[in-house]
Amino acid sequence: MAEVRIPVDLFNPGQVFACLGFVEAADILLGDATGRFAWDGDDATFTLSARGAENPAGTVLHFLETAQVSSLAPEGSNNDTENKWDVPTINIGPRAPFPYPDPDTPATLPAQIKGAEHLIVLDHWGDKTKRDNIKFWAGAGGYPGAALLRDACNLLKGISKKEAVIEDPFAFSAQQSSSFRFDWRRDYIPLDAGFSPNEHGSITMIGFPIVEILAALGLNHARPKRRTKLLYIYGVLFTEVAVPPLLMRAALTGSATSIPGASFRRFQMSLGWPGQEGQARCITDVQELPQKEDRI
């Protein structure tokens, strides 16, 4: 087993979601992946472990920078065509399982990241179950999830050869015109900021594409708990030993665990409308909540 310890800001929901994304990806690429949060009150860290001798964070980042992104559509889909965003759409074939009904537009088709030997599917934004789909970017007819993912992956070229990025991946930044809106260091409310960068062609926002991609992946199987459309709760589990993805998924929902020797903390994230109400949302504030005694 190999492991790497990376800094994480627990008050940045995207980074917490991305830690789970790291484990999910490493489990697919290497196997036997586990994770462990630690926090001494000042600096928090996340330890990622996986099978083999390779640095698991470096392996995940290399996969992301070299893989090809496409959309997936079911047999007979109205979205199974070339689109104006230049994202190829792959028909998964007759009788193949599809995670949700064929959407009205290509915007919420599942996205696939495919490498030489592995592929990873991201599909949380189209979820039609009772779980919230945590879709923060603009409406269903807007820029599609697969295009946002493609654009973010294009910003990662060469990062797996940079030791500083592997040691602190959530600090990696790049000019990013649009995103999934999971890392609130990039976002803003024009009314609060006093102006809108979109109205100034000389301004390009700085984003954090590693966080955005891995956060989207981390939400495949787990979601924070929605209280209102602008209020969510997420949880972080602190254990003496690393735990598998299943327990990390359960903790992210904001419900405490009864694991001996473990502690659990909950955080509340508030959102706002950067534009027209009912469309895109962005994170505006995060606070830690008092501990409570519920169990999963």
ZAMAR-216458 format. One line per field, with one value per residue (C-alpha): chain; y, x, z. Coordinates in Angstrom, 3 decimals. Layout:
! ZAMAR-216458
chain <- [A,...];
py <- [Y,...];
px <- [X,...];
pz <- [Z,...];
END
This chain:
! ZAMAR-216458
chain <- [A,A,A,A,A,A,A,A,A,A,A,A,A,A,A,A,A,A,A,A,A,A,A,A,A,A,A,A,A,A,A,A,A,A,A,A,A,A,A,A,A,A,A,A,A,A,A,A,A,A,A,A,A,A,A,A,A,A,A,A,A,A,A,A,A,A,A,A,A,A,A,A,A,A,A,A,A,A,A,A,A,A,A,A,A,A,A,A,A,A,A,A,A,A,A,A,A,A,A,A,A,A,A,A,A,A,A,A,A,A,A,A,A,A,A,A,A,A,A,A,A,A,A,A,A,A,A,A,A,A,A,A,A,A,A,A,A,A,A,A,A,A,A,A,A,A,A,A,A,A,A,A,A,A,A,A,A,A,A,A,A,A,A,A,A,A,A,A,A,A,A,A,A,A,A,A,A,A,A,A,A,A,A,A,A,A,A,A,A,A,A,A,A,A,A,A,A,A,A,A,A,A,A,A,A,A,A,A,A,A,A,A,A,A,A,A,A,A,A,A,A,A,A,A,A,A,A,A,A,A,A,A,A,A,A,A,A,A,A,A,A,A,A,A,A,A,A,A,A,A,A,A,A,A,A,A,A,A,A,A,A,A,A,A,A,A,A,A,A,A,A,A,A,A,A,A,A,A,A,A,A,A,A,A,A,A,A,A,A,A,A,A,A,A,A,A];
py <- [0.000,3.527,6.684,10.450,13.144,16.329,19.589,20.151,23.057,21.530,24.819,24.463,21.959,21.305,20.143,17.760,16.344,16.096,13.992,11.411,11.807,10.998,7.774,6.816,7.356,5.609,2.634,2.283,2.852,1.016,-0.852,-1.079,2.702,4.245,7.725,9.387,12.955,14.516,17.945,19.399,22.594,24.459,22.530,19.670,16.873,13.998,10.769,8.782,5.151,2.544,-0.741,-0.810,1.334,4.299,7.600,7.336,11.083,11.185,8.228,9.898,13.199,11.463,9.701,12.985,14.860,12.145,10.748,11.600,13.069,12.238,12.189,8.988,8.596,5.684,3.809,5.965,9.162,12.500,13.692,11.063,13.584,15.920,19.096,22.663,22.108,19.649,16.915,13.492,11.541,7.765,5.588,2.907,0.417,-1.457,-2.751,-1.285,0.259,4.040,5.929,8.076,8.881,10.420,14.175,16.845,18.328,17.144,19.361,16.637,13.556,11.496,12.199,9.568,9.983,7.210,6.306,3.523,0.880,2.467,4.668,6.720,7.945,11.136,11.422,13.017,16.130,14.132,12.221,11.875,10.006,11.643,12.629,16.204,16.284,19.149,20.873,24.401,25.598,27.194,25.617,22.353,24.065,25.639,24.486,20.697,18.848,16.915,20.172,21.628,18.420,18.475,22.101,21.407,18.347,20.418,22.687,19.806,19.076,18.206,18.450,14.838,15.640,18.534,17.371,20.533,19.844,16.211,17.274,20.026,19.372,21.534,24.621,24.204,27.084,28.161,30.625,29.066,30.808,28.340,25.522,23.207,25.915,23.558,25.606,28.920,30.588,31.290,32.360,35.642,37.400,40.476,42.501,41.815,42.221,45.504,44.450,41.417,40.138,38.860,42.459,43.033,41.152,41.779,39.816,36.022,34.224,31.958,28.526,25.260,22.533,19.600,20.386,20.827,17.513,15.386,17.001,16.078,12.520,12.395,13.119,10.073,7.936,10.427,13.867,16.461,16.791,19.505,21.612,24.211,25.092,27.442,25.452,22.112,20.049,17.891,15.763,14.837,11.651,11.544,8.057,6.514,4.343,4.877,3.853,2.622,4.740,3.307,4.922,8.195,8.329,7.817,10.543,13.072,12.968,14.726,11.802,10.737,7.251,4.899,3.714,3.178,5.796,7.987,11.563,13.372,17.022,18.677,21.803,23.980,25.626,28.556,29.443,32.477,33.391,34.958,35.762,35.146,33.317,29.683,29.232,28.998,28.863,29.471,28.843,32.010,30.883,27.789,27.275,24.342,23.085,21.779,18.051,15.881,12.274,10.873,7.685,6.081];
px <- [0.000,1.144,-0.218,-0.028,-1.111,-2.536,-3.737,-7.500,-9.700,-12.711,-14.583,-14.344,-17.103,-15.582,-12.335,-14.197,-16.182,-12.921,-11.295,-14.023,-13.507,-9.819,-10.738,-13.381,-10.936,-8.019,-10.258,-11.099,-7.556,-5.531,-7.905,-8.310,-8.424,-9.058,-9.042,-8.549,-9.207,-7.161,-7.605,-5.768,-7.816,-5.484,-4.306,-6.431,-5.080,-6.454,-4.481,-5.180,-4.042,-4.338,-2.878,0.626,3.745,2.595,1.637,-2.175,-2.720,-0.207,-1.913,-5.325,-3.991,-2.155,-5.379,-7.322,-4.764,-4.511,-8.066,-10.681,-14.060,-17.346,-21.096,-23.114,-26.607,-29.083,-30.286,-32.699,-31.808,-32.725,-29.338,-27.316,-25.938,-23.006,-23.513,-22.288,-19.970,-17.757,-18.155,-18.531,-21.618,-21.366,-24.476,-24.236,-26.204,-29.508,-30.624,-27.575,-28.381,-28.651,-28.664,-31.750,-34.313,-33.016,-32.851,-34.543,-31.176,-27.534,-26.799,-27.264,-26.122,-23.627,-19.977,-17.285,-13.562,-11.767,-8.108,-6.062,-7.286,-9.974,-13.018,-14.903,-18.472,-19.822,-23.593,-24.770,-26.133,-28.862,-30.074,-33.883,-34.206,-35.191,-31.542,-30.606,-28.471,-26.251,-26.277,-25.037,-24.280,-26.875,-30.145,-30.620,-30.413,-27.049,-23.460,-23.418,-21.682,-19.521,-18.232,-17.457,-15.587,-13.706,-12.679,-11.435,-9.423,-7.791,-6.344,-4.441,-1.866,1.496,0.408,1.237,4.923,4.857,5.668,4.246,0.845,0.810,1.676,-0.975,-3.427,-6.269,-4.040,-3.580,-5.271,-5.794,-7.834,-11.277,-14.214,-16.856,-17.046,-19.288,-19.245,-17.998,-14.946,-16.177,-12.769,-13.715,-17.338,-18.997,-22.368,-22.238,-24.433,-22.023,-18.851,-20.047,-19.587,-19.741,-16.500,-18.623,-19.091,-15.341,-13.537,-10.128,-11.025,-10.763,-11.674,-9.138,-10.540,-9.406,-10.045,-8.695,-11.165,-14.016,-13.420,-12.861,-15.751,-18.081,-16.757,-17.122,-20.844,-21.510,-22.568,-23.069,-24.629,-24.701,-28.065,-30.261,-32.248,-33.404,-32.361,-29.756,-28.716,-26.876,-25.214,-22.122,-20.119,-16.474,-15.442,-12.186,-10.811,-7.676,-7.272,-8.138,-11.638,-13.075,-15.256,-18.499,-17.991,-16.803,-19.950,-22.151,-20.363,-20.688,-24.480,-24.147,-25.155,-22.782,-21.305,-20.865,-17.359,-15.289,-12.577,-14.030,-15.252,-17.621,-18.185,-20.869,-20.704,-23.420,-22.922,-25.052,-25.571,-26.722,-27.963,-25.166,-27.706,-31.392,-33.071,-33.743,-30.735,-27.064,-26.120,-22.804,-21.484,-21.288,-20.628,-19.635,-19.968,-19.323,-22.400,-22.651,-22.186,-25.284,-26.007,-27.710,-26.270,-26.280];
pz <- [0.000,-0.788,0.777,0.473,2.926,1.462,3.046,3.056,4.103,5.865,5.478,1.701,0.796,-2.625,-1.052,1.287,-1.632,-3.617,-0.885,-1.406,-5.160,-4.704,-2.882,-5.448,-8.330,-6.617,-5.837,-9.534,-10.796,-8.115,-5.803,-2.001,-1.628,1.786,3.280,6.632,7.806,10.607,12.196,15.180,15.199,12.866,9.825,8.496,6.306,4.295,3.870,0.710,0.499,-2.251,-3.458,-4.965,-4.669,-6.795,-5.205,-5.406,-5.816,-8.668,-10.333,-10.174,-11.506,-14.357,-15.321,-15.345,-17.441,-20.121,-20.321,-22.941,-21.943,-23.668,-22.996,-22.673,-24.143,-24.039,-27.093,-29.103,-27.263,-28.824,-27.538,-29.421,-31.923,-32.343,-30.316,-30.427,-27.450,-29.376,-26.782,-28.445,-27.406,-27.100,-27.495,-24.815,-26.907,-26.609,-23.195,-21.472,-18.066,-17.866,-14.548,-15.208,-17.931,-21.147,-20.378,-22.469,-23.526,-23.616,-20.607,-18.006,-19.910,-17.894,-18.631,-19.098,-18.454,-20.361,-20.134,-21.652,-19.191,-17.024,-17.275,-14.707,-15.137,-13.519,-13.390,-10.134,-11.894,-13.650,-10.581,-10.591,-7.289,-3.998,-3.475,-4.341,-7.499,-6.215,-9.595,-8.956,-12.478,-14.802,-15.977,-17.828,-21.226,-20.452,-20.771,-20.194,-17.408,-19.862,-21.389,-17.953,-17.149,-20.464,-19.961,-16.426,-17.507,-20.273,-17.576,-15.972,-18.672,-17.126,-13.483,-12.566,-13.159,-10.708,-7.195,-5.633,-7.212,-6.067,-2.513,-2.413,-5.271,-3.947,-4.190,-7.943,-9.757,-13.361,-15.370,-15.490,-17.142,-15.897,-13.382,-11.363,-8.631,-5.907,-4.914,-3.539,-3.904,-7.533,-7.133,-6.290,-5.981,-8.271,-5.913,-3.038,-5.120,-6.562,-10.185,-12.469,-14.046,-16.942,-18.000,-18.263,-21.022,-19.469,-16.320,-16.178,-12.981,-11.300,-10.500,-8.958,-11.559,-9.523,-6.754,-9.236,-11.045,-7.953,-6.075,-8.932,-8.787,-5.002,-5.333,-7.533,-4.554,-1.710,-1.284,1.462,3.177,1.714,4.181,1.659,-1.871,-0.380,2.697,2.930,5.670,5.116,7.527,8.058,9.848,11.830,12.514,13.966,10.869,7.219,6.128,2.794,0.475,1.894,5.313,3.801,1.677,4.726,6.679,3.862,4.214,7.574,9.810,12.574,12.858,15.790,14.908,18.089,18.448,15.693,15.944,13.651,12.785,10.702,8.585,7.103,3.725,2.636,-1.025,-2.965,-6.425,-8.517,-11.217,-11.759,-8.882,-9.664,-11.926,-10.909,-7.229,-5.509,-1.997,0.102,3.685,5.694,9.451,11.757,13.594,17.177,17.498,17.849,18.685,15.587,14.107,10.679];
END
